[in-house]
Amino acid sequence: MAYTITNACAVDCEMPCVSVCPVDVIHGAVAHRELAAVAPPERAARYPGLQLYIDADDCIHCGACEPECPVGAIFDEDAVPSWDAGAPARNAAFFRQRR
């Protein structure tokens, strides 16, 4: 099992989920360092539609990320709400493209 990030993620926060992940499985299309260099309120304008994803193949299901998400975008893959049922597949597709 793994956690997944829904499309409620907009990376316009301090991305606390990234810093608490013990196995570094949370990534996005833009490197964390590059995102961190842009003030959170400006990120949405500079990177519209950008979100983070969790690599389900390497997620250890520790749950550290879920309570840290300020917008409630992270869910156990078996508990993803119906409004974004495609989140697990989208997260997996992101990492398939990176490999």
SULQUI-V181210 format. One record per residue. N is the residue number from 1. RES is the residue in three letters. PSI is psi in degrees with one decimal (* if undefined). NEAR is the number of other C-alpha atoms within 8 Angstrom. D_LAST is the distance of its C-alpha to the last C-alpha in whole Angstrom. Layout:
# SULQUI-V181210
N/RES/PSI/NEAR/D_LAST
N/RES/PSI/NEAR/D_LAST
This chain:
# SULQUI-V181210
1/MET/159.3/8/20
2/ALA/169.6/10/19
3/TYR/161.3/14/19
4/THR/154.9/15/18
5/ILE/127.1/15/19
6/THR/176.2/12/21
7/ASN/6.2/9/22
8/ALA/-15.1/8/25
9/CYS/133.0/11/23
10/ALA/10.3/11/23
11/VAL/24.1/12/23
12/ASP/40.5/10/26
13/CYS/-171.8/9/27
14/GLU/2.8/7/27
15/MET/52.5/9/23
16/PRO/-24.1/10/25
17/CYS/-35.8/12/22
18/VAL/-44.5/10/20
19/SER/-23.8/6/23
20/VAL/-11.4/9/24
21/CYS/116.9/11/20
22/PRO/-12.8/4/21
23/VAL/11.1/7/17
24/ASP/55.1/7/16
25/VAL/8.3/10/13
26/ILE/117.5/11/15
27/HIS/167.6/13/13
28/GLY/-177.0/10/13
29/ALA/-18.8/7/13
30/VAL/135.1/7/16
31/ALA/145.2/8/16
32/HIS/-42.7/8/18
33/ARG/-41.7/6/20
34/GLU/-41.8/8/21
35/LEU/-41.9/9/21
36/ALA/-23.7/9/24
37/ALA/-10.8/6/26
38/VAL/131.0/8/27
39/ALA/136.7/7/29
40/PRO/-44.1/11/28
41/PRO/-24.1/8/31
42/GLU/-17.4/9/30
43/ARG/-42.2/13/26
44/ALA/-37.5/13/26
45/ALA/-40.4/7/28
46/ARG/-34.5/6/26
47/TYR/68.0/7/23
48/PRO/135.7/7/24
49/GLY/-0.4/6/22
50/LEU/139.5/11/19
51/GLN/169.6/10/18
52/LEU/163.0/12/16
53/TYR/155.9/11/14
54/ILE/131.5/13/14
55/ASP/103.2/12/11
56/ALA/-27.1/12/13
57/ASP/-28.7/5/12
58/ASP/-6.8/7/13
59/CYS/133.1/13/16
60/ILE/6.2/7/19
61/HIS/38.9/7/21
62/CYS/-24.4/5/24
63/GLY/4.8/7/25
64/ALA/-32.3/9/25
65/CYS/-37.3/12/23
66/GLU/-52.4/12/25
67/PRO/-16.2/8/28
68/GLU/-19.1/9/27
69/CYS/115.8/12/26
70/PRO/-14.2/7/29
71/VAL/5.3/6/28
72/GLY/41.7/9/28
73/ALA/-6.2/12/24
74/ILE/131.1/11/23
75/PHE/153.7/13/24
76/ASP/139.6/10/23
77/GLU/-20.7/10/21
78/ASP/-2.0/5/24
79/ALA/20.2/6/27
80/VAL/130.7/12/25
81/PRO/155.4/6/28
82/SER/-25.7/5/28
83/TRP/-12.8/4/28
84/ASP/50.7/9/24
85/ALA/-21.2/8/24
86/GLY/0.3/6/21
87/ALA/-47.8/12/19
88/PRO/-42.4/11/17
89/ALA/-38.6/7/16
90/ARG/-40.0/8/15
91/ASN/-45.4/14/13
92/ALA/-41.7/11/11
93/ALA/-37.7/8/10
94/PHE/-44.8/9/9
95/PHE/-30.4/9/6
96/ARG/-40.2/7/5
97/GLN/-28.5/6/6
98/ARG/-21.0/5/4
99/ARG/*/4/0
